[in-house]
Amino acid sequence: MADRPKENFIDSVALALSGGGYRAMVFHVGALYRLNEVGLLGRIARISSVSGGSITSAYLGLRWNELQFSGGKAARFDLFVDGIRAMADTTVDAGAIFGGIFLPGTISQRLADAYDEVLFKGARLAQLPDDTAGTAPRFVINATNIQSGAIWRFSRPYMGDYRVGLIRNPDVKLSVAVAASSAFPPFLSPLTLPIPQPAELVEGADLNRAPFTTNAVLSDGGVYDNLGLETIKRFATVLVSDAGQKIVAEENPHHDWPRHSLRILDTVDNQVRSLRKRQLIESFNSGERTGTFWGVRTRFDDYKLVDDPLKCASRDPTPLAELPTRLERMPRPLQDKLMNWGYAVCDAALRAHLGGPLQTKLGISIAAPKFPFPGDY
């Protein structure tokens, strides 16, 4: 572990929340619960998210100022959990797809409307917390700009990409940003975002002209970066929560073009995820940065911990890791199990890789864990 950040690194903590539909949305809640419990949540400087992770992140940002932080811990974390549970109680993908096909309006707009009705209630990017005073993280919701081939970032101070330019103080609904971030192809993609505000020219912006500056055609953030690492790559301490899928072998893959196309998309996603994860782990091992990674498919034994207070070694999270990545209603007992697994594997990652000196530097203490929800996992 490095004792100090390398040159040009930001000496702060950043968190990335991956995609993976409702599975990711719920899994990340458990991880955030543990980060809050140890006092680390309130000390994070940036939270970057893609796809299903953006539902979690955007709602956390919306409720941030109500959570009553003290010493890095939110006393009213339950307010956030209750909202995510309400979202997980609601199927949105099927209705958006069929409604977009057979009724006026687009699939992506119906998806945004569903998010807005359940979670965001008309809130806009401007209602995310202000990070300039250092009392809240900057929330960055990532989509992929299909026109420019670059990552498109939504945040409170700006949106845009490095080829098109920056739109300062964007007047965009949170639900629309999340819908763009989670518009996974081919069914929910694309989302066309009108840009009525001027796009500021920045260095290297070779597409700072119409039609790139008047409309952005956006798809799932995972198309470009399925772990959400791109927007936190300059941070000295990086935490990554991954609830994405891992491709499984198929003896007889489908040859018809719809199912064959889906298989190709899964293959591309798997390769990009593997490469980014490998680069991240190498940066930890080399001492370039500090931090840790945990995933819905992580093996507890890989952390080589002496203590196992939650008896993870005797539990099998495989059925949770194999849940479909749909935006489909999830029963409450299943929500509990998935949150508990997110909590448990995050705890293992923290205890394995955030040693005493780093805990002291971050001002946290990792006490003994206890499952936050009924039914373990």
Secondary structure as GFF3:
##gff-version 3
##sequence-region A 1 377
A	DSSP	beta_strand	10	17	.	.	.	ID=ss1
A	DSSP	alpha_helix	21	37	.	.	.	ID=ss2
A	DSSP	three_ten_helix	41	43	.	.	.	ID=ss3
A	DSSP	beta_strand	44	50	.	.	.	ID=ss4
A	DSSP	alpha_helix	52	63	.	.	.	ID=ss5
A	DSSP	three_ten_helix	64	66	.	.	.	ID=ss6
A	DSSP	beta_strand	69	70	.	.	.	ID=ss7
A	DSSP	beta_strand	73	74	.	.	.	ID=ss8
A	DSSP	alpha_helix	77	88	.	.	.	ID=ss9
A	DSSP	alpha_helix	93	102	.	.	.	ID=ss10
A	DSSP	alpha_helix	107	115	.	.	.	ID=ss11
A	DSSP	pi_helix	116	120	.	.	.	ID=ss12
A	DSSP	three_ten_helix	125	127	.	.	.	ID=ss13
A	DSSP	beta_strand	138	145	.	.	.	ID=ss14
A	DSSP	beta_strand	150	154	.	.	.	ID=ss15
A	DSSP	beta_strand	158	161	.	.	.	ID=ss16
A	DSSP	beta_strand	165	168	.	.	.	ID=ss17
A	DSSP	alpha_helix	174	181	.	.	.	ID=ss18
A	DSSP	beta_strand	191	194	.	.	.	ID=ss19
A	DSSP	beta_strand	215	220	.	.	.	ID=ss20
A	DSSP	three_ten_helix	221	223	.	.	.	ID=ss21
A	DSSP	three_ten_helix	230	232	.	.	.	ID=ss22
A	DSSP	beta_strand	235	242	.	.	.	ID=ss23
A	DSSP	alpha_helix	257	286	.	.	.	ID=ss24
A	DSSP	beta_strand	290	295	.	.	.	ID=ss25
A	DSSP	three_ten_helix	300	303	.	.	.	ID=ss26
A	DSSP	three_ten_helix	312	314	.	.	.	ID=ss27
A	DSSP	alpha_helix	318	321	.	.	.	ID=ss28
A	DSSP	alpha_helix	332	353	.	.	.	ID=ss29
A	DSSP	alpha_helix	356	362	.	.	.	ID=ss30
###
